[in-house]
Amino acid sequence: FNHASLHAEMAHYNFKTITVVPSAKDFIDIILSKTQRKTPTVIHRHYKICRIRQFYTRKIKFTQQNYHDKLATIISEFPKLNDIHPFYGDLMNVLYDKDHYKLALGQINTAKHLIDNVAKDYVRLVKFADSMYRCKQLKRAALGRMCTIMKRQKQSLQYLEQVRQHLSRLPSIDPNTRTILICGFPNVGKSSFINKVTRADVEVQPYAFTTKSLFVGHLDYRYLRWQVVDTPGILDHSLEERNTIEMQAITALAHLRAAVLYVMDISEHCGHSIEEQVCLFNNIKPLFVNKPLVVALNKIDIVGPGDLGVSAKAQLDRLKEGGVPLVPMSTVTEEGVNEVKTQCCELLLAQRVEVKLKGKKMPDVLNRLHVAVPIPRDGMERQPFIPSSVKARKSTAGGGGEAAYKKKLEREIELEQGDDYFLDLRKNYLLEDDGHKYDVVPEIIEGKNVADFIDPDILKRLEELEKEEELLEAAGVYDSEPEDEEVLETREKAEKIRRARSLMRKKSIAKRSMNYPVMPRHAAARSRSRARQAEEKMETAECNGDGADPMDDEGSVWPKLIGKKRTRSQSAARPHSRSRSVSRLPRDQSGLRDSEQLEKARKKMKSSQSYLLRRRGLMRGESDRKIESKKPKHLFAGKRKSGKTGRR
């Protein structure tokens, strides 16, 4: 029996692959419909009795086998609490109650055996049935008893389906890999830390118990994969008083071989004083045995370690005296977050290596290793070969030792010079004359040297031009005049115009995106209202200085229509743009040459319409009566061969 394979299986236990558990009603419907579909459905009383017995025996056995397979799948796929890792065993006990879980699986197992026994009994009884009626009744009784047994498992199936759904949502935690376990009071910054060091996205809110279950994130350190487990907050009271949320954290602390990161809020914004947090640390300290431990002092962006009171400092000093490393950090400014992560990883790595060295496997590994030491073939002493160039460098370095003549690396030069460092690749060129190292390399374009086309006095002219510019600047040629109020007002108006334009553009884009009918381009524009026309005429009259009163009868713009009837001539004088065109022909007459062609077209239209109506049964008369065949021949004639029986 291989223990390593068992551990590997437990570590990668995939709860997401558990098959869905149907309800009792669905279970029965699935099995009975499958029996109906997969077994023969036609039997006659004149068949031999052995054939009839075989027909009904097959149905009973098929139903029993389907029930057996489905129930066996449920029992085998759900994890056995004794076989899985103790961490998962205790976690399931906390979440689902171990006794209830075992009882539900036990009832399903009992139902499976009962169904098997019912099928066995009724198959035996069918062998002694002497008619088709008795066989059928025995089959009905057998299937009925099986369905009754399943109906009684309604509660167990519902409970197991809820457990399956919750198990599938549990994070995939490997109990044997490198793990950092974060714990502490609620709202101290545990979830913020896991969000910073991993790609996990745990909800962070400014109130307690935001995290109600275990969350897992992953990070890389020293080319190794690490898992970071975020646990719900723990309150300082006895084990019996802890709720399900807190017990998840306690289970993880008890069973996972991990580096424990205890997070403390030194600003006391979490609602718990430093004294309370130290008290909780001491209460759960037995769970930290044989585990690397780091205490992170979070929220130093609010209150630094130096700003704490005397009693708070005394509490922290007591922790430090106990050999616990205290690392200040802030998940807001990310100050000290990397240091906390590095310290946790280093401590856990050192412990894991130490455990492996003390393990039973180490002697087996060391026995396989052999360090070969060469045996001298004679007594002659052979000195190592040192090149002459190295010897010359040693002699010039004097008595400074190896460091004196060691060549400086480019990286060391960069660290020395800092920001002033410049990567010089030409200093290592091997040329006959070292003075040529920094010569300008000629630039050739289309076979011609660019330097031949450059004025040799260009630098001198540039200097003269720069001096001239400096003199002009000193004389104040380029000084701008102070802006007066008019310019400032113009600029302000321009800014308003720009803002209004951008607003109009945005409105236009929003209008375009709206879903409403657009007016076609060729549609006639709406004429202005009479009131608007009157206003324009009044303005014109005022400009011309006619002095006519717009409300006067003679000079009025529009007639006073109150109490007056419009004459025929006024009606006829309405502009054509407002009226419908009288020259346009009706649609049924347009495109036809004369009245004869129009009459012919109407007759054709009428005959086609009547044909369609008659075909659809809307114009059916006595002469159109037709009696369809009551028994179509293709369904009722000829011998029926083996094949589909769906029409029976």
KAUR-V78535 format. One line per field, one symbol per residue. phi: phi as a letter, one per 20 degrees, with the letter a starting at -180 (. if undefined). Layout:
phi=???
This chain:
phi=.efffffffffdfdffefffeffgffgffffffffffedgddbcfeffffffgfgfffffffffffggfffffffffffefeeefgffffffffecmgfffffffffffffffffffffffffffffdfdbfffffffffffffffffgfffegffffffffffffffeffedefdefcddebqffmdofffffffecefcefccebflfedbfcccccdbllcecdddedffdeebfffefefffffffffffdeebeedeeddfemffncffffffffgffeggfeflcfccddeemffecfffefffffffffffffffnefdcfbbfeemfnfffffffffffffffffffffefffggffffeebeedfefebefedffedfffffffffffnefnfffdfffefffffffemfefcfdeffefecfdffefdffffddclmcffffddffeffffffffffffffffffnfefefffeffffffffffffffffffffffffffffffebfefffeffffffffffffffffffffffmfmfffefffeffcffefnddfffffffeffffeeefeefefffdfndfbfffffffffffffffffffffenecfdffefbefffcfffeddneeefqfcfee
